[in-house]
Amino acid sequence: MTRSTNARIAGATFLVYIAVGLLGLRLWSRATAGVEVVDQLAGLAQHATDARFAILLTLVGNLSALVLAVTLYAITKEQDADLAMIGLTCRVAEGICGMDFSRTLGLLWLATATDAAGLDAGARAALGAYFFKLEGSFNASATFFAIGSTLFSWLLLRGRMVPAGLAWLGVLASVLLVVCLPLQLAGLLRGPVTQYIWMPMLLFEVPLGLWLIVKGVAPSTARVAQRA
């Protein structure tokens, strides 16, 4: 495929990734609303269909990460093939790590399966609390995402392939996540700030997706230098 085609596929995939991610998060949050674990499990039993749709949307998001790995590599490899390959590897690792559904499927089993009904209240609460706190796979996947995003944003900036301001926003938003996500994984960063750190990335990826669809990418500075 040409660079223009890869750019437009990447742009559309960015928007799909964001849309399915936000919708999946919304459905899962609605299905597991509640303060106590017993209330969350009861809500999950009532909204099991929403939870299953959220799992399917997560799968679409993970597949989108793999598409972005390939298309962004194709766009940026002429600027620096080694960095682009590391970025591709990180985005592939993101997609693969994100396919660990043990937490969500475990909660669905606990809330809806007949063979889980025999557990006493204490065991259900303990297992539910464990599954709800089992966020390691998401944070690991998100960390790979942040590293890959940093590298690809830097290559887009260095190659002057998209507007400099937009590329700088991508670099800064990605670096913020590279710093904060390991702290969250280690339990050193908690609370609402763990949601707010994603806002700069949202402000970067939506305009980038639209730009890539409409404008594509400019020739990289490395390609221009080779032609000269």
NORGI-V106414 format. One record per helix or strand. SS is the DSSP state (alpha for helix, beta for strand). FROM is the first residue (numbers start at 1). LEN is the number of residues. If there is no record, write none. Layout:
[[SS/FROM/LEN] [SS/FROM/LEN]]
This chain:
[[alpha/3/29] [alpha/37/10] [alpha/48/29] [alpha/81/17] [alpha/102/11] [alpha/114/3] [alpha/121/13] [alpha/136/23] [alpha/164/22] [alpha/193/4] [alpha/199/16] [alpha/221/7]]
